[in-house]
Amino acid sequence: MRLLPALVATVLLAGCSAGTGGTPSPAPAAPSSPESSAPPAQQHRLEIKIDGTAVLTTLTYTIDGKTTEEKNVKLPWSHTFSFAPHSGKHVYDVVMRSAGGELTATATVDGQPWGASSGSGDGESTQSLNGDFSD
């Protein structure tokens, strides 16, 4: 019977010092998140350009429901609109009124041709350029 407590003590001590030297085992490493090789998404750019001999009596542009109006606009005229990536559908509408002359309006999205409108006349005229894009 004296051997039983000695045997239990030996087994317990052996289990506590089973080659660890008293140092706790390190926690398993958390799996690393895979790094994306894709570059971050870039903003989308809509550029509207208007050129010609006409003087626009009124230039009205509506971008995603927000309307801006300018009076007596001399050409050339251009404006670039930026949109966050992955932001859905975007709609543009440009109305150009002039008292005569020639004009050409173009739209590009991210540098790619997206729409064009041109016209000329001796009297009052109205031209429009509209479209949409999404990502």
Secondary structure as GFF3:
##gff-version 3
##sequence-region A 1 135
A	DSSP	alpha_helix	3	16	.	.	.	ID=ss1
A	DSSP	beta_strand	44	52	.	.	.	ID=ss2
A	DSSP	beta_strand	55	63	.	.	.	ID=ss3
A	DSSP	beta_strand	66	74	.	.	.	ID=ss4
A	DSSP	beta_strand	77	83	.	.	.	ID=ss5
A	DSSP	beta_strand	89	98	.	.	.	ID=ss6
A	DSSP	beta_strand	101	109	.	.	.	ID=ss7
A	DSSP	beta_strand	112	121	.	.	.	ID=ss8
A	DSSP	beta_strand	125	134	.	.	.	ID=ss9
###
